Every structure is written in C-alpha cells, then in structure tokens.
C-alpha cells in the first residue's frame, strides 16, 4: 500500500519555511511521503529540510518586486504555475495539501482547491498574510500560530501555535532568575537583519539607568553590520559589558540566561520567548503593512508577560524609565516570566500533525 502523500506549499522566507519544515519532519516520522511546492527563490531556503522531502519548483511571482513589465507578467506566471500544479496533483493525488503563506504557495493551494483535495493553511502571524487571506474561505482548516489571529468574516481558526526549533524546546521552561543585586542579562534582538532603532535607542537608555542597576547589566546585542562598531564602541565607552554581534548562533541559551528580552515581535521570536518563559519589551516593526507584529505581541502583553512600545514612542528616556521600573521589580518580573510561559505552545507541531491526520480521515469518507 502506498504511503499517504502530503504536499506542503510555502514561500521563501524563514517565517513560512520553518513551520513547514517542522511539519515535514513530523509527517515523515509517521511514515508519510512529503513534497514541498515552492518557487526558485523558496528552493534556496530548503537546506534544512530532510533529504526525503522532494522539492517541486513551480512558477510564481510577487507584485512586491520588479519593474512595471515584471509586474504585468505576474498573473501569467502564477497561472502557469497553477496549471502545472494541477497536472502534478491530478497524477499524484495527494492526501492533504498544507499552505504556509507566501506567493509561491498560490499554485499548489489553488490546484488543491480546484481538485477538491483536503487542504489547510497555517498562519504564523496574528494577521493573515495576503496569500492566506486569499485562501481563508477556500480551505477546510486554518491553523493559527498566534492567538488571537484576525480572521475574515465568519471564518474560524484552530490555535496550534508556531513550531519552534529543537534547541528552543531544550530550554523550555528554564528556571527564571529575577533581577537583583547581581549580574543581569539583557538580550537585544532586531529580527533576522537586526534593527537600527535598537542600536540607536537601547545603548543610551541602558547607560542612563541608575548606577545600582547599570553596574549589574550585561548586554547581548544583535546589530546590523553597519552599526556593529559604533554600538560596540558606545558600550565600551560607557563601561557596560556587552557582546555585540550581527548574528547569535546560540539564541536559545542567550534567551534562557536573560532576565529581559528587548526585541521586534516577529512571530517566531514571540513563540521562542513564550516557550522559554521570559519577560519582554516588544517593539513592533513600524513598516509592516498589516501591523502584524503588534498582533503577534498582543497575547503576551494582555497576559501581563510583556510590555509593548511602538516604534514612534521607542525613545531613550521612556525606555530608561521602563527598564528602571522592570529591573527594580523582582516579583513583578517573576510573574511576567510565569505569564509568558503560560502562553507557550510547546506541542505546536503535534497539533499541526493532528489537523493533517483529521483532514486525511475526513477525505476518506
């Protein structure tokens, strides 16, 4: 008997690819066959997928890049991709198709809808991306990584959480040491490329702390390459112990060691913080069209696990005041850490797998 086939459709960013990879690994372990449908750009991000996952490169495009001529060709490329995906699915008859967003997911999701194959989308953020919005009323199930997720009309979603890396799960629920008169670690992150606003505001805000707090601060700060030297030099000139890098390959350990995290509120970072259980100051990316990073932070903020500072109010004096308040409140920070942990979904991958199994069973009837 042929093993059931799962087709995963995902765009070429970590936000789409990481949960897709987690599901692929879990379904392979259950004996399923797994194929990934993406475009040429997405195929460059597949290095972490198991070798058993067959990668199908389909025609797709986005309106976000290129000149006028390229934008005019977008519908034709997408239609060509849908045609190829329909032919492939007609021959392969997948058991379930799962989309994780991004324009490269359009051909496979459209083909699954046309052929009435059981299908589902997973949305990582608290607001549906454009492609997931397009298919929200055309799928059998919507898995929500962030809760609550803004959904259109009467559409309902299932809270699964966002799958996190194994290295994060190894530190799940690490004991939290609240701030006190001893070394305190602050982890500063600005997304995959760092963020200039973090490098402009955080160092002087920490430097302005009362001396009884400042002398205990140890900073791990992710900065853009062009900001690296000036941030290092600033911390050194202020005699603040700081490890400044463009990329930390040990974020799970850094997060587990931290008394406080200051970060953009990307969905995967929010998930990581909630699994480990750490207080946070979230600074949503102001350039996000749908303001999804504010939505991502909402549950933790409402649970009392985090503070939200919009970029427009993320200035030195207000941040210094907030840091002084938080780092002087041992019991308050302990409660924040516990509240963050209560929001975590360490079994997110298992929940996704269950939804796939449910769709497969329903498809047999």
Number of C-alpha atoms within 10 A of each C-alpha: 3 6 11 15 20 25 28 29 28 33 27 21 15 16 20 21 24 23 26 24 21 22 24 26 18 15 22 16 10 11 11 17 20 24 19 27 28 31 24 16 15 24 18 11 16 20 8 10 18 13 9 12 19 14 19 18 17 25 24 25 24 16 14 7 9 12 9 9 8 14 15 12 13 17 15 14 18 22 16 15 25 24 17 17 24 21 12 15 18 14 9 11 17 21 23 22 29 29 29 27 30 24 24 29 31 30 27 30 34 22 22 27 18 12 13 13 22 23 28 26 28 28 30 30 29 26 24 21 18 13 20 25 16 14 20 23 16 19 21 15 22 26 23 27 27 26 22 17 23 17 17 12 8 7 11 16 20 17 20 26 29 32 27 21 14 11 13 22 17 13 18 20 22 17 14 18 16 22 24 15 11 11 13 21 22 21 23 28 25 25 18 14 13 22 19 13 15 24 23 15 16 21 22 19 19 24 21 18 19 12 10 12 21 19 17 17 23 18 22 21 28 27 28 22 12 10 18 16 13 13 25 20 13 16 19 12 10 13 12 19 17 21 15 21 19 17 17 15 9 10 16 20 16 17 24 24 19 23 27 27 22 21 24 29 28 25 22 24 19 25 30 27 27 26 25 27 28 32 32 32 23 27 25 23 21 15 9 10 9 14 15 24 24 25 21 28 30 21 19 27 20 12 14 17 28 25 20 21 18 14 16 8 12 16 18 18 16 13 21 21 15 16 18 18 13 21 20 17 14 14 12 18 26 20 16 25 28 22 22 28 25 16 20 22 21 23 15 22 22 17 20 28 18 13 17 23 15 14 20 21 13 10 14 8 5
